[in-house]
């Protein structure tokens, strides 16, 4: 009798490729890794916002006028916490 848990070609799901058939091996994710990547992405976005706000604060009034932003708008943006968009 054939093992019922054994996958046949008809029932096998398209999973990671093997090096035997010349395909690149797929990266498997660990349970919960998606949540961690989300946290990392949010953190990097917040740090990038902080960097951009500091650069904006460093612009002189002439450059701010060129991009259509007033000094008071810059000060309001820079006063926001880094996690707020």
Secondary structure, DSSP 8 states (H G I E B T S, - for coil): ---TT---TTT-------GGGT--------TTHHHHHHHHHHHHHHHHHHHHHHHHHTS-HHHHHHHT--HHHHHHHHHS-TT--
